[in-house]
């Protein structure tokens, strides 16, 4: 097939690479280069970097609402457009331009977790399963008819990065299967609809009044971004990994219970921190942290 690919972050890269192996990708649409990292250097998106390496023409419009952009898109005369975490709303003329329309690779088992952050929200909610849905796009937010699904397990120790990588691989496999023999579209069920709101950096601040199991889920969901953190005497301490303890406690939320970095949480529960990072330091285990810290039992993280 002659395909237009539309995607931006690392999650989209395996899908683009798979399409390039099996089809003719005539053009790639991706978000414009933007400042990133500590130096705020302007870098092309991961998808643009891969497209250029593969010799595929790239377009980086700020919007697809202008007639000129829509005319150019239609001029490629594509069989289909494959969309994967592109980041721009597609107006109706764009959706209708390819012969077979636009097909989306979405990182959830629809209709659960429509929206911007399905990976993180699934972990936060304590879901034991996630997956990828290949769907025909319409004007709604991830409301189109489903073509194909693939699933994977979420364990208590699954981070957002781990789930991201698994789903990216599943998405690459599924889109090739879907395009090889387009399945009969199926309407999404009316029941079970949830929305995955965009992650806000403010959410990463740990609320020690929450039960330990919810705090752990948040920590795993925010690893590697934006990374859960707490405050101790004004210093930001990032927390990457933790376990829920079988212990209970009557100490106030946020209180350090012992020298293994066990912390009192809401509902008398206890969280044991496993991996953390002080400002300007490398990430370290709880044991390494306590060896170089003056933190004492009974001290309290900010709540």
ROVEX-338271 format. One record per residue (C-alpha): residue in three letters; y, z negated, x negated. Coordinates in pm, whole numbers, padded with zeros to 5 digits, always signed. Each point is the difference from the previous one (the first is absolute). Example, Ala and Ser with C-alpha at 12.3 -4.5 7.8 and 13.67 -1.06 7.14 Angstrom:
<vomars>
ALA-00450-00780-01230SER+00344+00066-00137
</vomars>
This chain:
<vomars>
UNK+00000+00000+00000UNK+00365+00040-00094UNK+00129-00356+00012UNK+00334-00175-00026UNK-00049-00355-00129UNK+00250-00273+00086UNK-00027-00335-00180UNK+00180-00228-00242UNK-00168-00314-00150UNK-00313-00060-00208UNK-00205-00031+00319UNK+00061+00370+00069UNK-00108+00127-00342UNK-00381+00008+00051UNK+00050+00195+00324UNK+00219+00258-00175UNK-00245+00035-00288UNK-00294+00049+00240UNK+00190+00262+00200UNK+00095+00186-00316UNK-00369+00021-00097UNK-00117+00137+00335UNK+00295+00193+00144UNK+00320+00183-00089UNK+00288-00250+00003UNK+00296+00233+00033UNK+00269-00269-00017UNK+00043-00376-00028UNK+00266-00195+00186UNK+00084-00343-00136UNK+00282-00254-00005UNK+00288+00074-00242UNK-00001-00169-00343UNK+00145-00350+00024UNK+00085-00283-00242UNK-00292-00233-00067UNK-00110-00270-00243UNK+00211-00245-00196UNK+00209+00271-00159UNK+00057+00174+00335UNK-00096+00328-00161UNK-00014+00291+00244UNK-00363+00110+00020UNK-00176+00264+00210UNK-00256-00134+00248UNK-00366-00029-00107UNK-00079+00296+00225UNK+00272+00214-00158UNK-00130-00079-00348UNK-00353+00107+00094UNK+00121+00311+00184UNK+00198+00114-00302UNK-00301-00061-00224UNK-00209+00216+00235UNK+00267+00271+00009UNK+00073-00039+00372UNK+00356+00066+00124UNK+00181-00317+00114UNK+00266-00062+00263UNK+00189-00330+00025UNK+00226+00019+00308UNK+00188-00312+00105UNK-00062+00096+00362UNK-00198+00259+00196UNK+00237+00002+00297UNK+00228+00277-00129UNK-00076+00357+00120UNK-00005+00134-00357UNK-00271-00247-00102UNK-00205+00083+00308UNK+00034+00374-00057UNK-00117-00033-00360UNK-00296-00216+00105UNK-00106+00258+00261UNK+00037+00284-00251UNK-00302-00124-00196UNK-00215+00110+00296UNK-00246-00281-00069UNK-00331-00041+00180UNK+00053-00376+00012UNK+00220-00274-00142UNK-00177-00311-00129UNK+00217-00312+00007UNK-00082-00320-00190UNK+00261-00277-00037UNK+00284+00251-00019UNK+00279-00229+00115UNK+00208+00236+00215UNK-00013+00054+00375UNK-00123+00349+00087UNK+00206+00167+00276UNK-00180+00207+00262UNK+00075+00338-00166UNK-00173-00127-00315UNK-00299-00132+00196UNK-00043+00336+00170UNK+00062+00232-00297UNK-00350+00015-00158UNK-00265+00191+00194UNK-00216-00311+00042UNK+00289-00245+00008UNK+00033-00309-00218UNK-00291-00231-00085UNK+00061-00354-00119UNK-00208-00218-00234UNK+00071-00354+00129UNK-00119-00318-00174UNK-00144-00186+00298UNK-00257+00025+00275UNK+00229+00116+00277UNK+00127-00112+00243UNK+00006-00323-00202UNK+00289-00015-00248UNK+00215+00293+00084UNK+00312+00004-00214UNK+00128-00056-00351UNK-00214-00271-00162UNK-00356+00015+00138UNK-00165-00110-00324UNK+00196-00323-00042UNK+00000-00089+00369UNK-00376+00038+00027UNK-00051-00249-00284UNK+00259-00241+00141UNK-00169+00006+00339UNK-00338-00091-00150UNK-00162+00331+00100UNK-00349+00044-00145UNK+00015+00379+00020UNK+00251+00275-00066UNK-00022+00373-00044UNK+00166+00339+00024UNK+00065+00210+00309UNK+00058+00375-00021UNK+00217+00089+00298UNK+00201+00286+00148UNK+00366-00092-00008UNK+00223-00010+00304UNK+00352-00131+00063UNK-00114-00364+00027UNK-00057-00259-00272UNK-00363+00057-00104UNK-00094+00076+00362UNK-00167+00339-00050UNK-00358+00097+00084UNK-00262-00112-00251UNK-00222+00242-00192UNK-00202-00214-00240UNK-00034-00361-00117UNK-00142-00178-00303UNK-00017-00376-00056UNK-00037-00264-00271UNK-00033-00378-00010UNK+00278-00250-00068UNK-00120-00320-00169UNK+00200-00323-00044UNK+00070+00107-00359UNK+00113+00356+00077UNK+00353+00060-00124UNK+00232+00265+00138UNK-00051+00199-00322UNK-00377-00007+00036UNK+00014+00110+00363UNK+00262+00263-00083UNK-00229+00157-00262UNK-00305-00004+00228UNK+00187+00159+00290UNK+00163+00264-00221UNK-00346+00109-00112UNK-00133+00001+00356UNK+00301+00201+00117UNK-00060+00267-00263UNK-00364+00039+00108UNK+00077+00001+00372UNK+00275+00261-00009UNK-00230+00250-00172UNK-00271-00065+00262UNK+00250+00032+00284UNK+00141+00331-00123UNK-00346+00146-00066UNK-00094-00029+00366UNK+00282-00127+00219UNK-00154-00259+00236UNK+00086-00013+00369UNK+00315-00216+00032UNK-00045-00332+00180UNK+00272-00197+00175UNK+00077-00340-00146UNK-00114-00293+00216UNK+00274-00169+00202UNK-00139-00341-00097UNK+00022-00152-00346UNK+00337+00144-00099UNK+00181-00198-00270UNK+00300+00086-00218UNK+00028-00055-00374UNK+00365-00078-00062UNK+00150+00089-00336UNK-00036-00274-00263UNK+00322-00187-00072UNK+00049-00168-00337UNK+00104-00320+00174UNK-00353-00037+00139UNK-00134-00064-00349UNK+00145-00353-00017UNK-00291-00235+00072UNK+00033-00227+00301UNK-00212-00299-00096UNK-00001-00122+00360UNK-00237+00286+00086UNK-00376-00071-00014UNK-00155+00068-00341UNK-00205+00294+00132UNK+00314+00181+00119UNK+00181-00066-00327UNK-00297+00145-00191UNK-00001+00309+00222UNK+00371+00048-00063UNK-00052-00036-00374UNK-00272+00267+00000UNK+00203+00229+00229UNK+00306-00018-00226UNK-00193+00072-00321UNK+00129+00210-00178UNK+00319+00031+00208UNK+00224-00179+00076UNK-00213-00288-00146UNK-00008-00337+00175UNK+00211-00267-00166UNK+00110-00359+00025UNK+00288-00198-00148UNK-00020-00302-00229UNK+00330-00158-00103UNK+00169+00331+00072UNK-00242+00206-00211UNK-00190+00285+00168UNK-00374-00016-00062UNK-00206+00301+00107UNK-00350-00062+00135UNK-00260+00277-00022UNK-00328-00169+00092UNK-00108-00317+00180UNK-00296-00157+00180UNK-00023-00212+00311UNK-00142-00343-00087UNK-00247-00197+00212UNK+00218-00306-00056UNK+00243-00142+00252UNK+00316-00196-00072UNK+00265-00206+00172UNK+00262+00077-00265UNK+00314+00195+00097UNK-00023+00380-00013UNK+00074+00142-00345UNK-00111-00312-00188UNK-00209+00039-00316UNK-00321-00194+00064UNK-00163+00007-00345UNK+00011+00160-00344UNK-00198+00308+00114UNK+00298+00132+00197UNK-00129-00099+00342UNK+00287-00004+00247UNK+00032-00166+00341UNK+00055+00246+00285UNK+00045-00011+00375UNK-00262-00153+00233UNK-00112-00232-00284UNK-00156+00295-00187UNK-00003+00059-00375UNK+00056+00314-00209UNK-00118+00025-00361UNK+00213+00239-00205UNK-00201+00217-00241UNK+00250+00241-00159UNK+00377-00031-00028UNK+00301+00099-00208UNK+00318-00179-00105UNK+00326+00186-00047UNK+00000+00195-00326UNK-00363-00088-00074UNK-00331+00183+00036UNK-00233-00065+00291UNK-00248-00278-00078UNK-00281-00207+00147UNK+00071-00338+00160UNK-00155-00174-00301UNK+00220+00189-00246UNK+00304-00073+00212UNK-00066-00375+00014UNK-00061-00022-00376UNK+00351+00127-00066UNK+00173-00169+00292UNK+00154-00339+00065UNK-00088+00030+00369UNK-00152-00326+00123UNK-00209-00105+00297UNK+00225-00093+00292UNK+00271+00254-00081UNK+00086+00237+00278UNK+00064+00372+00024UNK+00303+00094+00207UNK-00064+00017+00374
</vomars>
